[in-house]
């Protein structure tokens, strides 16, 4: 019996040690900032002159599935996840939505974490169509907004603020179709802190862990 107690005592010490190391690692290695379209990570300290110039998402205003205005102020002080989709997409978008569900379920009831999905086909995705999509995909609209608006405003925000496309879109023609698998993590001050392949479940799980890290940073 004493041997078992010693054994479990050793296991407990090891587990506590690992948790402590992970906690220490989190504090020593916060999430980076992304200031350019090539998504080069930058770790910038508060006392660095560059800290005040970190890239932020530009102000925006769209309409969600319930015909309610959604702006950058909707997410002020919140951690949020952003992506781009369209309801008639048959392969990539459904996988992205399924993986976004992992975020929804992991942070169920957590008002500090929100999501926004922008349609890239606003001429097709009417409000009734978005509402049907919400119902079919079981989306929690209290924390996850599906938004539409003017095409040029959506595309400009995607390309110049979120750096959403795999190849920089600053020089692309306005009429060139926007389609990206990127999912973007934004912090409480509107700064990009992570980019993920939205079609991969493994990436969604990495995103969950990064959100937890971000919550510790601001906690």
SULZITA-V694488 format. One record per residue. N is the residue number from 1. PHI is phi in whole degrees, 0 to 359 (* if undefined). PSI is psi in degrees with one decimal (* if undefined). Layout:
n=N phi=PHI psi=PSI
n=N phi=PHI psi=PSI
This chain:
n=1 phi=* psi=-41.8
n=2 phi=296 psi=-36.2
n=3 phi=298 psi=-40.6
n=4 phi=295 psi=-40.2
n=5 phi=297 psi=-42.2
n=6 phi=297 psi=-42.8
n=7 phi=301 psi=-51.7
n=8 phi=292 psi=-28.7
n=9 phi=296 psi=-41.3
n=10 phi=296 psi=-43.4
n=11 phi=300 psi=-43.2
n=12 phi=298 psi=-44.1
n=13 phi=298 psi=-40.1
n=14 phi=295 psi=-43.4
n=15 phi=296 psi=-45.7
n=16 phi=299 psi=-39.5
n=17 phi=297 psi=-42.3
n=18 phi=295 psi=-43.5
n=19 phi=299 psi=-43.0
n=20 phi=298 psi=-43.3
n=21 phi=297 psi=-43.1
n=22 phi=296 psi=-41.0
n=23 phi=297 psi=-43.5
n=24 phi=296 psi=-40.0
n=25 phi=298 psi=-41.8
n=26 phi=299 psi=-43.1
n=27 phi=290 psi=-34.5
n=28 phi=280 psi=-25.2
n=29 phi=234 psi=79.2
n=30 phi=290 psi=171.8
n=31 phi=291 psi=146.8
n=32 phi=283 psi=174.4
n=33 phi=252 psi=151.8
n=34 phi=238 psi=114.3
n=35 phi=250 psi=-7.6
n=36 phi=227 psi=161.5
n=37 phi=292 psi=-16.1
n=38 phi=275 psi=1.8
n=39 phi=55 psi=44.3
n=40 phi=283 psi=121.5
n=41 phi=287 psi=140.4
n=42 phi=228 psi=127.1
n=43 phi=262 psi=108.5
n=44 phi=243 psi=123.2
n=45 phi=279 psi=157.4
n=46 phi=297 psi=-27.6
n=47 phi=273 psi=1.5
n=48 phi=278 psi=132.7
n=49 phi=305 psi=-26.6
n=50 phi=287 psi=-15.1
n=51 phi=300 psi=-38.8
n=52 phi=286 psi=-12.3
n=53 phi=249 psi=16.3
n=54 phi=298 psi=137.6
n=55 phi=300 psi=136.2
n=56 phi=232 psi=157.0
n=57 phi=291 psi=131.6
n=58 phi=293 psi=154.6
n=59 phi=303 psi=143.0
n=60 phi=214 psi=162.3
n=61 phi=211 psi=117.6
n=62 phi=230 psi=-179.5
n=63 phi=242 psi=133.4
n=64 phi=269 psi=-177.3
n=65 phi=301 psi=-21.7
n=66 phi=258 psi=17.5
n=67 phi=63 psi=32.1
n=68 phi=253 psi=143.0
n=69 phi=291 psi=135.1
n=70 phi=235 psi=120.8
n=71 phi=234 psi=177.4
n=72 phi=298 psi=-25.0
n=73 phi=290 psi=-23.4
n=74 phi=300 psi=-29.4
n=75 phi=252 psi=9.2
n=76 phi=299 psi=128.3
n=77 phi=77 psi=7.8
n=78 phi=246 psi=151.2
n=79 phi=275 psi=134.2
n=80 phi=217 psi=158.6
n=81 phi=244 psi=131.8
n=82 phi=237 psi=143.4
n=83 phi=210 psi=177.9
n=84 phi=228 psi=136.1
n=85 phi=206 psi=178.6
n=86 phi=210 psi=147.6
n=87 phi=291 psi=-23.3
n=88 phi=269 psi=1.2
n=89 phi=295 psi=132.5
n=90 phi=260 psi=-9.9
n=91 phi=227 psi=-66.7
n=92 phi=295 psi=-50.0
n=93 phi=299 psi=-43.2
n=94 phi=301 psi=-38.3
n=95 phi=293 psi=-39.2
n=96 phi=297 psi=-42.9
n=97 phi=296 psi=-41.2
n=98 phi=300 psi=-41.2
n=99 phi=285 psi=-30.0
n=100 phi=295 psi=-29.4
n=101 phi=298 psi=-30.1
n=102 phi=299 psi=-39.8
n=103 phi=294 psi=-45.8
n=104 phi=302 psi=-45.1
n=105 phi=287 psi=-39.8
n=106 phi=296 psi=-36.0
n=107 phi=247 psi=33.7
n=108 phi=304 psi=124.5
n=109 phi=82 psi=-2.8
n=110 phi=273 psi=107.4
n=111 phi=285 psi=-7.1
n=112 phi=276 psi=-11.9
n=113 phi=239 psi=124.9
n=114 phi=229 psi=172.5
n=115 phi=219 psi=152.3
n=116 phi=217 psi=130.8
n=117 phi=241 psi=121.2
n=118 phi=262 psi=127.9
n=119 phi=286 psi=138.3
n=120 phi=261 psi=4.6
n=121 phi=231 psi=65.6
n=122 phi=296 psi=-21.6
n=123 phi=285 psi=-13.6
n=124 phi=252 psi=-43.3
n=125 phi=277 psi=80.9
n=126 phi=289 psi=169.1
n=127 phi=299 psi=-43.4
n=128 phi=300 psi=-37.6
n=129 phi=292 psi=-39.9
n=130 phi=295 psi=-38.2
n=131 phi=294 psi=-37.4
n=132 phi=295 psi=-39.0
n=133 phi=295 psi=-41.5
n=134 phi=302 psi=-46.2
n=135 phi=293 psi=-43.1
n=136 phi=293 psi=-36.5
n=137 phi=265 psi=1.5
n=138 phi=55 psi=55.0
n=139 phi=269 psi=132.3
n=140 phi=278 psi=100.4
n=141 phi=285 psi=-4.3
n=142 phi=290 psi=-29.0
n=143 phi=232 psi=-4.7
n=144 phi=229 psi=109.3
n=145 phi=260 psi=133.5
n=146 phi=258 psi=119.4
n=147 phi=239 psi=153.7
n=148 phi=224 psi=169.4
n=149 phi=174 psi=-155.7
n=150 phi=287 psi=135.7
n=151 phi=304 psi=-46.5
n=152 phi=296 psi=-33.3
n=153 phi=288 psi=-40.2
n=154 phi=296 psi=-46.1
n=155 phi=293 psi=-39.9
n=156 phi=295 psi=-44.6
n=157 phi=298 psi=-43.6
n=158 phi=299 psi=-46.4
n=159 phi=277 psi=-36.1
n=160 phi=259 psi=-21.3
n=161 phi=256 psi=-49.0
n=162 phi=272 psi=-10.8
n=163 phi=51 psi=43.1
n=164 phi=292 psi=-33.0
n=165 phi=279 psi=153.0
n=166 phi=300 psi=-36.0
n=167 phi=250 psi=134.5
n=168 phi=312 psi=134.8
n=169 phi=253 psi=14.9
n=170 phi=299 psi=-34.6
n=171 phi=260 psi=6.8
n=172 phi=281 psi=148.8
n=173 phi=295 psi=142.3
n=174 phi=302 psi=-28.3
n=175 phi=277 psi=-10.4
n=176 phi=290 psi=127.5
n=177 phi=298 psi=137.2
n=178 phi=262 psi=121.2
n=179 phi=212 psi=122.3
n=180 phi=217 psi=146.6
n=181 phi=267 psi=-1.7
n=182 phi=291 psi=138.5
n=183 phi=242 psi=133.6
n=184 phi=245 psi=133.6
n=185 phi=260 psi=126.5
n=186 phi=239 psi=137.8
n=187 phi=272 psi=-175.2
n=188 phi=293 psi=-13.1
n=189 phi=250 psi=14.7
n=190 phi=78 psi=22.4
n=191 phi=256 psi=141.5
n=192 phi=284 psi=126.5
n=193 phi=239 psi=-4.0
n=194 phi=190 psi=151.8
n=195 phi=224 psi=138.5
n=196 phi=219 psi=155.0
n=197 phi=277 psi=108.9
n=198 phi=291 psi=-9.4
n=199 phi=271 psi=-7.4
n=200 phi=252 psi=126.5
n=201 phi=299 psi=-38.5
n=202 phi=300 psi=-38.7
n=203 phi=292 psi=-36.3
n=204 phi=296 psi=-38.0
n=205 phi=291 psi=-35.3
n=206 phi=295 psi=-37.8
n=207 phi=297 psi=-41.5
n=208 phi=304 psi=-47.2
n=209 phi=295 psi=-36.6
n=210 phi=291 psi=-35.2
n=211 phi=297 psi=-42.4
n=212 phi=298 psi=-40.6
n=213 phi=297 psi=-42.7
n=214 phi=295 psi=-37.6
n=215 phi=296 psi=-36.5
n=216 phi=293 psi=-36.9
n=217 phi=297 psi=-40.4
n=218 phi=265 psi=-6.8
n=219 phi=287 psi=*
